[in-house]
Each structure stands twice: as C-alpha cells, then as structure tokens.
Amino acid sequence: MADTTRSGIARVLIVDDEPDLRELLELTLIKLGLDTDTAGSLTEAKLCLDKREYQLCLTDMMLPDGNGLDLVRHLSEASPAVPVAVLTAYGSAESAVTALKAGAFDYLTKPVALEQLRTTVQSALKSLSGTASANTVKTLVATAAVAENAPKALLAGESPKIQELRQMIQRLARSMAPVAIYGESGSGKEVAARAIHLASARSDRPFVPVNCGAIPESLVEAEFFGYKKGAFTGADADRDGFFQAAHGGTLFLDEVAELPLPMQVKLLRAIQERQVRKLGVTSEQPVDVRIISATHRDLADQVKAGLFREDLYYRLHVIELQIPALRERGQDILVLAENILARLAQREGRQHPRLLSEAARSCLLRYAFPGNVRELENLLERASALATDDLIRAEDLGVRIETPPDYPRSSAVAATPVDFSLSTAEPLQMMGRSLKFPIDMPAEIELAERTFIEAALHRTQGNRTAAAQLLGVSFRHLRYRMKVLDIS
C-alpha cells in the first residue's frame, strides 16, 4: 500500500456525497493542521484506502452506493487501529447506536457542530498514540490503586474469565461507545470502569463516579448539570455539575436505574446533544464525556415495567461488559488475597504481610463469596486483626463451609465397590437418567442447569423473561448463564 502522507502529519479520509459538507469538513481539518482526502461514495473511499494509510476516517451514514456501516466494517477488518467517526442525521439515535456497535469510534450529528468535530478528531487521533497496550492495562489494574475502598489488584490473575475481561477492557478503551457494566454486588463494576478509563486516551482527564441512587430527587438535576448563583434557594455560588467536572474524561453512572424518569429525559438529551445547561442559565455548554453505566437491576426488565426509558436504555447499552463473580475465578482468589494482605501490611506499617495457612487457602477456594471481592477484602481485614502471629488460619477467616457429613466406612465397604443408584423419587431420575457414583458432579450440575433452562425456554416459546420467572432467577442471571452454556 502506497503512503504519501507527509511525515508527522495525520491524514484524514472524509467520505460524504454532499460536496458542500465535504468542503466544510476539509477546511476545518486543514485548519487543525491535518492532511485530508475526500470521497463521494463507498467505492471512491475504498480506492483511497488502497492507495494511502489514514489515521482517521469520517463517513456519512448514507452513501450513494452503500452504507457508512459497510465502511466501518471494512476498516475494522483491514485496518482495525484506524478510528472511524460516522455522520448521522439529526435525532437518529438508532443509527448512532448501530454505528457504535459496528465498531465506530464515535458519531457526529448533522448539521455538524465544528466544536464537536474538533473534539472528536482530537480524541480519535490521541487514541492512536495514547491508548495503553494490553500489558500496560494489566500492569495498571494489577499495581495501581484504581479505586478507593477496592483491592489494588481486582483484575489480577490468570483465570480464563479475567483474561477475557482484560482483553475486553483493552478493546473498549479504543472507543467512545457507551458501556453498560453488569455484575454481582461487590464484583468490581466501578473498578472495571476506571480500568477502561485508565487504558484509554482519556486517562489524563478526570474519572467522575456518581452513585445515582444516593442523590435526592430534588437535587439530581443541579448535581448533574450545575447551577448559577441564585438559581434556587441555597444556591449561594456558581457551581459546575458532574458533566462539567468530567469534561474530557469519563462519567461513571453507578446504579443508573435509580434515576427518576424526568431526569432520564434530560440525561438522554445531554448524551445525544453533548451539551448541558446549568440551572438559572439560558445558554448551553458543550461537554465531552464518555459515559459508562452500571446497575444491579436488569434494565431490560425496568424498561418493560415502564420504570426506565427505552431510548435511554439503547443509548447506554451499546456495549455490555460482564464482570465475573469471584467464585468463578478459581486460583485468582489466592492471588487477590495475597495482594490485599500486602496492602494491609503497608497500611499497618508492617514490614512483611501476613501469610495464609494451607487450611485458610483451602477455605478461601471452597467458599462461595456471595459478596465477591468486597467480601474477600473484609474477611482478610478481619482475619488480619484477629491473627495472633504472622499466619492467618482458617478459623481466623470466620466463614462457614458447608460440607457433606463424613460417613464412617468399614474395611469391607471400602474394599467393595458399591452402586449408589438414585431412587426413582430423585429429580434427576425423573429426567430419565439413572446416576451411579462416583460421578463428575460439576459436569452433572452443568447438564442439569442446561436441561432446566432449555425446558423453561421451550415452555415459554423462547421468552427469556418468562423463563427466568419459571426458574426463579433474574433475567440478567438467565442471560448470563445462557451465554456461559452457549444456549441460543
């Protein structure tokens, strides 16, 4: 591929079938010190891509001979590192979300606001040189204190699930697409959001976490958008809101489902227009923030119940990130435990961290951790306080492990294999199978779970919400288990 780009000057490909808009975009980018090429169709754009290398592509959604998404997919395969910003019609939320899901870096709404164009271009070009490598992401999340009251090494470990999570974070860091994070309480949704921020080109800008459920309804708009002195009783000075505080960086909306419906409308407009208006001010202020959200509720169910706006749901739920539960991470539990003990030793001024006895290590691996990493940290902090020396024992952990009774076995029984067939009254026997010990219990449990899920889906004709109710689990949990078990 020939490359005639001037040394050190980024080159941008502009694709639009409107000559006037192409010229406006070209003049704006030239003023920013960039080289440009233009194309009026998908065919012309691909010819340009065959001749030169580009650091950014701006493309209209609707082209004479195709769709801008075709170009997004083409570049995702041919040059995955090149960011693509898509131009969409005003108010076309669906097309913007579709573009982001297809791999676009960002979107711009027509008529294009030049200030927003400059911000998008600068963010895109910065992402090429500023995004951390995969190893850097691993180092950041394993050694830096990425969130208050959370273990330094939340994402440390080598289990398949945590490796997959780190790879996903690396991919998400290259985009502006909103991310919806799901996971059990205490699994580390905020820390994952902060890791995305740290691995992105926005890492030198603010990361602003907001607990939406902790803000009184009467103050939520003022907290998000700010206010001018005298706007309401008690507004004794001008004050910026969360959007202004996160300008250039990332705004993390935790428990977003707790927002009242009137505020959801205003949040949707702020996300779409990328402008906010302080209380008591008539003019709007442009803001450049990336939105990451999380909630313990199932937003799809909230939408069906009329408690969450569907249009806001689709704006926030562009990319889903699932945080694995601690019990699914195997030996990572011990890695996290050692990192937590090292941090506790540093905080207490101890020269060496306390160690875990073999019994304590076994106990941690067998415990279910309903509170996930947060519970692990609390357990170890308590055990460290109770330990009488440098060794933490199983009894110091204070957890109860449910184990089957140890039945006495005579030498005759031990020498003779016994067939423990389940009776016809047992559930698995009623499913048409007769189990004989010894068995592979994890495999049998997975088979039973698959059978229950498929039966419930068959009974509800594929309605996952109804199937979840039959199974006594949440919609989100059912969707996650379907993904793990590869049930379509």
MILUMPA-396484 format. One line per field, with one value per residue (C-alpha): residue in one letter; chain; z, x, y negated. Coordinates in nm, 3 decimals, m for minus. Layout:
r (A, ...)
c (A, ...)
w (Z, ...)
u (X, ...)
v (Y, ...)
***
This chain:
r (M, A, D, T, T, R, S, G, I, A, R, V, L, I, V, D, D, E, P, D, L, R, E, L, L, E, L, T, L, I, K, L, G, L, D, T, D, T, A, G, S, L, T, E, A, K, L, C, L, D, K, R, E, Y, Q, L, C, L, T, D, M, M, L, P, D, G, N, G, L, D, L, V, R, H, L, S, E, A, S, P, A, V, P, V, A, V, L, T, A, Y, G, S, A, E, S, A, V, T, A, L, K, A, G, A, F, D, Y, L, T, K, P, V, A, L, E, Q, L, R, T, T, V, Q, S, A, L, K, S, L, S, G, T, A, S, A, N, T, V, K, T, L, V, A, T, A, A, V, A, E, N, A, P, K, A, L, L, A, G, E, S, P, K, I, Q, E, L, R, Q, M, I, Q, R, L, A, R, S, M, A, P, V, A, I, Y, G, E, S, G, S, G, K, E, V, A, A, R, A, I, H, L, A, S, A, R, S, D, R, P, F, V, P, V, N, C, G, A, I, P, E, S, L, V, E, A, E, F, F, G, Y, K, K, G, A, F, T, G, A, D, A, D, R, D, G, F, F, Q, A, A, H, G, G, T, L, F, L, D, E, V, A, E, L, P, L, P, M, Q, V, K, L, L, R, A, I, Q, E, R, Q, V, R, K, L, G, V, T, S, E, Q, P, V, D, V, R, I, I, S, A, T, H, R, D, L, A, D, Q, V, K, A, G, L, F, R, E, D, L, Y, Y, R, L, H, V, I, E, L, Q, I, P, A, L, R, E, R, G, Q, D, I, L, V, L, A, E, N, I, L, A, R, L, A, Q, R, E, G, R, Q, H, P, R, L, L, S, E, A, A, R, S, C, L, L, R, Y, A, F, P, G, N, V, R, E, L, E, N, L, L, E, R, A, S, A, L, A, T, D, D, L, I, R, A, E, D, L, G, V, R, I, E, T, P, P, D, Y, P, R, S, S, A, V, A, A, T, P, V, D, F, S, L, S, T, A, E, P, L, Q, M, M, G, R, S, L, K, F, P, I, D, M, P, A, E, I, E, L, A, E, R, T, F, I, E, A, A, L, H, R, T, Q, G, N, R, T, A, A, A, Q, L, L, G, V, S, F, R, H, L, R, Y, R, M, K, V, L, D, I, S)
c (A, A, A, A, A, A, A, A, A, A, A, A, A, A, A, A, A, A, A, A, A, A, A, A, A, A, A, A, A, A, A, A, A, A, A, A, A, A, A, A, A, A, A, A, A, A, A, A, A, A, A, A, A, A, A, A, A, A, A, A, A, A, A, A, A, A, A, A, A, A, A, A, A, A, A, A, A, A, A, A, A, A, A, A, A, A, A, A, A, A, A, A, A, A, A, A, A, A, A, A, A, A, A, A, A, A, A, A, A, A, A, A, A, A, A, A, A, A, A, A, A, A, A, A, A, A, A, A, A, A, A, A, A, A, A, A, A, A, A, A, A, A, A, A, A, A, A, A, A, A, A, A, A, A, A, A, A, A, A, A, A, A, A, A, A, A, A, A, A, A, A, A, A, A, A, A, A, A, A, A, A, A, A, A, A, A, A, A, A, A, A, A, A, A, A, A, A, A, A, A, A, A, A, A, A, A, A, A, A, A, A, A, A, A, A, A, A, A, A, A, A, A, A, A, A, A, A, A, A, A, A, A, A, A, A, A, A, A, A, A, A, A, A, A, A, A, A, A, A, A, A, A, A, A, A, A, A, A, A, A, A, A, A, A, A, A, A, A, A, A, A, A, A, A, A, A, A, A, A, A, A, A, A, A, A, A, A, A, A, A, A, A, A, A, A, A, A, A, A, A, A, A, A, A, A, A, A, A, A, A, A, A, A, A, A, A, A, A, A, A, A, A, A, A, A, A, A, A, A, A, A, A, A, A, A, A, A, A, A, A, A, A, A, A, A, A, A, A, A, A, A, A, A, A, A, A, A, A, A, A, A, A, A, A, A, A, A, A, A, A, A, A, A, A, A, A, A, A, A, A, A, A, A, A, A, A, A, A, A, A, A, A, A, A, A, A, A, A, A, A, A, A, A, A, A, A, A, A, A, A, A, A, A, A, A, A, A, A, A, A, A, A, A, A, A, A, A, A, A, A, A, A, A, A, A, A, A, A, A, A, A, A, A, A, A, A, A, A, A, A, A, A, A, A, A, A, A, A, A, A, A, A, A, A, A, A, A, A, A, A, A, A, A, A, A, A, A, A, A, A, A, A, A, A, A, A, A, A)
w (0.000, m0.104, 0.158, 0.053, 0.394, 0.495, 0.776, 1.116, 0.969, 1.030, 0.726, 0.741, 0.486, 0.452, 0.289, 0.205, m0.103, m0.030, m0.186, 0.040, 0.356, 0.232, 0.170, 0.514, 0.687, 0.480, 0.559, 0.931, 0.944, 0.742, 0.999, 1.261, 1.073, 0.917, 0.565, 0.405, 0.118, 0.019, m0.141, m0.251, m0.240, m0.082, m0.397, m0.403, m0.032, m0.079, m0.367, m0.138, 0.133, m0.117, m0.204, 0.133, 0.504, 0.719, 1.086, 1.088, 0.869, 0.875, 0.684, 0.623, 0.717, 0.384, 0.067, m0.299, m0.339, 0.010, 0.381, 0.608, 0.824, 0.534, 0.550, 0.929, 0.893, 0.606, 0.814, 1.122, 0.921, 0.706, 0.950, 1.296, 1.456, 1.242, 1.425, 1.225, 1.312, 1.150, 1.047, 1.128, 1.065, 1.345, 1.604, 1.454, 1.779, 1.631, 1.357, 1.603, 1.833, 1.536, 1.421, 1.764, 1.790, 1.446, 1.570, 1.504, 1.736, 1.766, 1.584, 1.481, 1.431, 1.124, 1.098, 1.228, 1.513, 1.440, 1.806, 1.844, 1.523, 1.656, 1.988, 1.817, 1.580, 1.860, 2.075, 1.784, 1.693, 2.056, 2.087, 1.826, 2.037, 2.382, 2.434, 2.665, 2.540, 2.671, 2.902, 3.024, 3.108, 3.305, 3.492, 3.561, 3.713, 3.896, 4.066, 4.085, 4.338, 4.081, 4.320, 4.680, 4.911, 4.646, 4.623, 4.417, 4.218, 4.142, 3.785, 3.864, 3.795, 3.507, 3.504, 3.160, 3.271, 3.400, 3.091, 2.874, 3.083, 3.043, 2.667, 2.651, 2.852, 2.607, 2.314, 2.484, 2.568, 2.197, 2.153, 2.267, 2.275, 2.600, 2.809, 3.039, 3.309, 3.476, 3.769, 4.117, 4.410, 4.516, 4.196, 4.098, 3.840, 3.928, 3.921, 3.576, 3.460, 3.597, 3.424, 3.090, 3.160, 3.259, 2.943, 2.714, 2.562, 2.832, 3.117, 3.188, 3.227, 3.516, 3.604, 3.785, 3.957, 4.050, 4.261, 4.106, 4.388, 4.656, 4.518, 4.644, 4.358, 4.419, 4.366, 4.088, 3.800, 3.983, 4.069, 3.710, 3.522, 3.780, 3.862, 3.867, 4.186, 4.286, 4.066, 4.371, 4.746, 4.880, 4.552, 4.700, 4.434, 4.077, 4.069, 3.799, 3.775, 3.714, 3.337, 3.359, 3.615, 3.381, 3.070, 2.852, 3.066, 3.178, 3.369, 3.551, 3.637, 3.905, 3.986, 3.683, 3.713, 4.026, 3.828, 3.829, 3.491, 3.447, 3.493, 3.247, 2.976, 3.050, 3.069, 2.729, 2.574, 2.731, 2.590, 2.244, 2.209, 2.416, 2.570, 2.915, 3.058, 3.417, 3.626, 3.602, 3.269, 2.924, 2.710, 2.671, 2.734, 2.521, 2.714, 2.604, 2.824, 2.777, 2.957, 3.143, 3.347, 3.588, 3.790, 3.999, 3.832, 3.497, 3.276, 3.014, 3.282, 3.405, 3.051, 3.022, 3.356, 3.241, 3.504, 3.262, 2.926, 2.631, 2.428, 2.715, 2.760, 2.399, 2.436, 2.741, 2.647, 2.334, 2.462, 2.755, 2.988, 3.228, 3.544, 3.662, 4.017, 4.241, 4.282, 3.904, 3.905, 4.065, 4.183, 4.123, 4.471, 4.626, 4.405, 4.513, 4.877, 4.869, 4.713, 4.975, 5.258, 5.110, 5.103, 5.462, 5.574, 5.408, 5.573, 5.915, 5.875, 5.884, 5.714, 5.579, 5.501, 5.692, 5.521, 5.473, 5.615, 5.384, 5.562, 5.517, 5.148, 5.103, 5.289, 5.059, 4.749, 4.875, 4.994, 4.760, 4.830, 4.786, 4.843, 4.590, 4.608, 4.859, 5.094, 5.041, 5.146, 5.454, 5.552, 5.528, 5.713, 5.996, 5.992, 5.996, 6.304, 6.482, 6.390, 6.687, 6.469, 6.106, 5.996, 5.918, 5.997, 5.870, 6.198, 6.169, 5.850, 6.029, 5.732, 5.735, 5.459, 5.402, 5.365, 5.345, 5.658, 5.673, 5.680, 5.856, 5.618, 5.721, 5.554, 5.385, 5.237, 5.128, 4.953, 4.770, 4.506, 4.591, 4.332, 4.471, 4.212, 4.273, 4.351, 4.113, 4.350, 4.286, 4.040, 3.808, 3.792, 3.684, 3.400, 3.253, 3.385, 3.650, 3.805, 3.958, 4.185, 4.151, 3.923, 3.776, 3.986, 3.810, 3.473, 3.606, 3.759, 3.431, 3.242, 3.485, 3.458, 3.080, 3.092, 3.322, 3.111, 2.781, 2.927, 3.058, 2.724, 2.545, 2.782, 2.724, 2.348, 2.382, 2.610, 2.836, 3.082, 3.140, 3.152, 3.421, 3.630, 3.592, 3.703, 3.996, 3.875, 3.738, 3.365, 3.376, 3.555, 3.300, 3.010, 3.163, 3.221, 2.865, 2.740, 2.957, 2.850, 2.486, 2.473, 2.183)
u (0.000, 0.146, 0.159, 0.212, 0.127, 0.368, 0.597, 0.441, 0.113, m0.201, m0.420, m0.799, m1.035, m1.368, m1.650, m1.977, m2.189, m2.258, m1.981, m2.053, m2.025, m1.709, m1.554, m1.657, m1.511, m1.195, m1.136, m1.194, m0.946, m0.685, m0.706, m0.627, m0.304, m0.423, m0.395, m0.720, m0.857, m1.224, m1.456, m1.816, m1.905, m1.817, m1.632, m1.417, m1.343, m1.214, m0.993, m0.844, m0.784, m0.598, m0.363, m0.289, m0.284, m0.511, m0.516, m0.889, m1.196, m1.511, m1.800, m2.164, m2.412, m2.598, m2.387, m2.497, m2.360, m2.384, m2.389, m2.134, m2.151, m2.004, m1.700, m1.682, m1.677, m1.428, m1.185, m1.242, m1.111, m0.846, m0.717, m0.864, m0.646, m0.794, m1.081, m1.397, m1.646, m1.989, m2.208, m2.574, m2.894, m3.023, m3.217, m3.129, m3.043, m3.085, m2.829, m2.578, m2.611, m2.586, m2.266, m2.105, m2.196, m2.047, m1.712, m1.725, m1.510, m1.771, m2.057, m2.140, m2.492, m2.578, m2.565, m2.212, m2.108, m1.750, m1.651, m1.776, m1.594, m1.267, m1.313, m1.391, m1.096, m0.855, m0.982, m0.956, m0.601, m0.497, m0.634, m0.385, m0.086, m0.234, m0.412, m0.226, m0.109, m0.260, 0.039, 0.006, m0.360, m0.264, 0.004, m0.226, m0.501, m0.265, m0.040, m0.223, m0.487, m0.762, m1.046, m1.093, m1.211, m1.128, m0.836, m0.546, m0.536, m0.903, m0.830, m0.513, m0.498, m0.473, m0.813, m0.978, m1.257, m1.024, m0.802, m1.112, m1.219, m0.879, m0.888, m1.238, m1.128, m0.844, m1.086, m1.334, m1.060, m1.016, m1.375, m1.610, m1.905, m2.108, m2.054, m2.309, m2.137, m2.313, m2.202, m2.293, m2.261, m1.900, m1.757, m1.590, m1.800, m1.657, m1.301, m1.360, m1.497, m1.189, m0.967, m1.132, m1.065, m0.701, m0.638, m0.790, m0.663, m0.866, m0.651, m0.504, m0.850, m1.100, m1.281, m1.600, m1.801, m2.161, m2.394, m2.728, m2.922, m2.759, m2.875, m3.205, m3.453, m3.488, m3.114, m3.035, m3.054, m2.840, m2.582, m2.556, m2.563, m2.458, m2.625, m2.578, m2.576, m2.933, m3.092, m3.274, m3.278, m2.938, m2.751, m2.509, m2.238, m2.189, m2.122, m2.031, m2.210, m2.084, m2.079, m1.857, m1.633, m1.583, m1.519, m1.262, m1.278, m1.522, m1.850, m1.940, m2.310, m2.345, m2.697, m2.829, m3.167, m3.235, m3.264, m3.618, m3.795, m3.788, m3.411, m3.377, m3.522, m3.267, m2.981, m3.077, m3.071, m2.733, m2.586, m2.734, m2.654, m2.334, m2.442, m2.574, m2.745, m2.689, m2.990, m3.051, m2.863, m3.023, m2.728, m2.599, m2.241, m2.070, m1.926, m1.702, m1.753, m1.761, m2.048, m2.006, m2.301, m2.375, m2.670, m2.769, m3.112, m3.197, m3.252, m3.443, m3.698, m3.708, m3.789, m4.074, m4.210, m4.208, m3.952, m3.669, m3.686, m3.628, m3.446, m3.205, m3.154, m3.038, m2.811, m2.639, m2.649, m2.432, m2.169, m2.221, m1.937, m1.995, m1.783, m1.732, m1.819, m1.521, m1.623, m1.583, m1.218, m1.054, m0.696, m0.731, m0.885, m0.546, m0.370, m0.617, m0.585, m0.207, m0.236, m0.492, m0.270, 0.024, m0.182, m0.299, 0.060, 0.158, m0.132, m0.046, 0.325, 0.422, 0.746, 0.603, 0.243, 0.073, 0.062, m0.228, m0.207, m0.284, m0.616, m0.701, m0.612, m0.830, m1.112, m1.098, m1.105, m1.411, m1.608, m1.880, m1.816, m2.168, m2.016, m1.737, m1.410, m1.551, m1.630, m1.283, m1.125, m1.346, m1.272, m0.896, m0.903, m1.092, m0.864, m0.555, m0.685, m0.765, m0.445, m0.210, 0.103, 0.209, m0.001, m0.373, m0.553, m0.885, m1.061, m0.945, m1.147, m1.477, m1.654, m1.865, m1.811, m2.100, m1.959, m2.135, m2.111, m1.812, m1.985, m1.791, m1.663, m1.574, m1.290, m1.543, m1.727, m1.404, m1.289, m1.614, m1.744, m2.099, m2.360, m2.531, m2.811, m3.053, m3.409, m3.695, m3.808, m3.496, m3.526, m3.251, m3.409, m3.736, m3.547, m3.492, m3.142, m3.004, m2.685, m2.429, m2.150, m1.875, m1.981, m1.835, m2.050, m1.961, m2.044, m2.370, m2.472, m2.399, m2.603, m2.893, m2.878, m2.878, m3.177, m3.375, m3.302, m3.386, m3.708, m3.814, m3.737, m3.935, m4.228, m4.227, m4.161, m3.829, m3.948, m3.645, m3.823, m4.097, m3.839, m3.644, m3.961, m4.022, m3.665, m3.676, m3.379, m3.336, m3.346, m2.983, m2.870, m3.052, m2.898, m2.552, m2.590, m2.723, m2.408, m2.180, m2.358, m2.380, m2.759, m2.903)
v (0.000, m0.333, m0.607, m0.968, m1.117, m1.392, m1.284, m1.354, m1.488, m1.284, m1.223, m1.201, m1.047, m1.233, m1.035, m1.218, m1.261, m1.630, m1.845, m2.145, m1.939, m1.769, m2.112, m2.241, m1.935, m1.956, m2.326, m2.265, m1.978, m2.165, m2.446, m2.184, m2.104, m1.779, m1.642, m1.532, m1.327, m1.324, m1.068, m1.095, m0.726, m0.395, m0.286, m0.601, m0.560, m0.205, m0.321, m0.586, m0.326, m0.108, m0.394, m0.552, m0.494, m0.710, m0.796, m0.874, m0.831, m1.046, m0.890, m0.971, m0.700, m0.712, m0.689, m0.658, m0.307, m0.169, m0.239, m0.400, m0.090, 0.108, m0.118, m0.079, 0.300, 0.284, 0.078, 0.295, 0.591, 0.421, 0.155, 0.217, m0.052, m0.332, m0.508, m0.582, m0.857, m0.830, m1.125, m1.063, m1.257, m1.477, m1.282, m0.943, m0.770, m0.424, m0.478, m0.623, m0.323, m0.085, m0.256, m0.230, 0.138, 0.198, 0.064, m0.311, m0.521, m0.795, m0.964, m1.321, m1.454, m1.659, m1.954, m1.907, m2.136, m2.239, m2.242, m1.885, m1.789, m1.925, m1.745, m1.413, m1.442, m1.527, m1.238, m0.995, m1.095, m1.087, m0.734, m0.613, m0.710, m0.738, m0.406, m0.172, 0.165, 0.487, 0.537, 0.180, 0.241, 0.548, 0.353, 0.059, 0.267, 0.500, 0.245, m0.087, m0.186, m0.220, m0.288, m0.383, m0.104, 0.159, 0.402, 0.273, 0.593, 0.651, 0.755, 0.951, 1.323, 1.565, 1.736, 1.750, 1.516, 1.244, 1.269, 1.228, 0.929, 0.761, 0.816, 0.666, 0.364, 0.310, 0.315, 0.083, m0.167, m0.247, m0.364, m0.637, m0.394, m0.390, m0.078, 0.091, 0.295, 0.587, 0.796, 0.906, 0.669, 0.632, 0.780, 0.452, 0.271, m0.071, 0.060, 0.209, m0.128, m0.301, m0.046, m0.131, m0.498, m0.437, m0.234, m0.497, m0.819, m0.998, m0.865, m1.210, m1.361, m1.319, m0.999, m1.102, m0.824, m0.908, m0.695, m0.788, m0.628, m0.846, m1.183, m1.329, m1.364, m1.738, m1.792, m1.547, m1.797, m2.053, m1.787, m1.664, m1.995, m2.255, m2.585, m2.959, m3.161, m3.246, m2.975, m2.838, m2.875, m2.778, m2.835, m3.086, m3.045, m2.923, m2.551, m2.301, m1.967, m1.615, m1.663, m1.972, m1.800, m1.503, m1.718, m1.545, m1.233, m0.965, m0.989, m0.666, m0.638, m0.372, m0.250, m0.439, m0.264, m0.470, m0.795, m0.940, m0.941, m1.324, m1.320, m1.032, m1.258, m1.531, m1.283, m1.142, m1.488, m1.569, m1.245, m1.300, m1.670, m1.665, m1.991, m2.078, m2.383, m2.490, m2.577, m2.951, m2.986, m3.017, m2.912, m2.556, m2.448, m2.178, m1.884, m1.599, m1.296, m0.922, m0.752, m0.422, m0.295, m0.013, 0.112, 0.411, 0.411, 0.566, 0.261, 0.460, 0.556, 0.195, 0.081, 0.334, 0.220, m0.143, m0.243, m0.320, m0.496, m0.266, m0.533, m0.600, m0.225, m0.189, m0.492, m0.348, 0.020, 0.001, 0.245, 0.482, 0.580, 0.871, 0.883, 1.243, 1.339, 1.413, 1.779, 1.822, 1.714, 2.020, 1.965, 1.589, 1.581, 1.656, 1.400, 1.134, 1.242, 1.201, 0.856, 0.750, 0.876, 0.685, 0.366, 0.423, 0.469, 0.143, m0.038, 0.107, 0.031, 0.398, 0.497, 0.825, 0.919, 1.198, 1.538, 1.778, 2.127, 2.417, 2.468, 2.100, 2.115, 2.422, 2.249, 1.946, 2.165, 2.355, 2.051, 1.915, 1.542, 1.401, 1.055, 1.114, 0.918, 0.670, 0.960, 1.109, 0.782, 0.757, 1.118, 1.069, 0.738, 0.906, 1.211, 0.993, 0.815, 1.145, 1.331, 1.385, 1.408, 1.373, 1.669, 1.644, 1.969, 2.099, 2.017, 1.655, 1.616, 1.676, 1.836, 2.148, 2.401, 2.639, 2.992, 3.329, 3.547, 3.779, 4.116, 4.394, 4.658, 5.014, 5.202, 5.429, 5.135, 4.970, 5.287, 5.350, 5.102, 5.000, 4.897, 4.585, 4.558, 4.275, 4.379, 4.301, 4.027, 3.818, 3.525, 3.647, 3.992, 3.830, 3.665, 4.008, 4.073, 4.302, 4.170, 4.404, 4.294, 4.190, 3.902, 3.583, 3.351, 3.018, 3.171, 3.319, 2.985, 2.807, 3.068, 3.028, 2.648, 2.670, 2.907, 2.676, 2.367, 2.534, 2.679, 2.337, 2.171, 2.441, 2.393, 2.012, 2.040, 1.860, 1.576, 1.530, 1.301, 1.557, 1.839, 1.656, 1.632, 2.007, 2.077, 1.834, 1.627, 1.276, 1.210, 1.094, 1.412, 1.628, 1.436, 1.474, 1.849, 1.893, 1.722, 1.940, 2.260, 2.144, 2.177, 1.980)
***
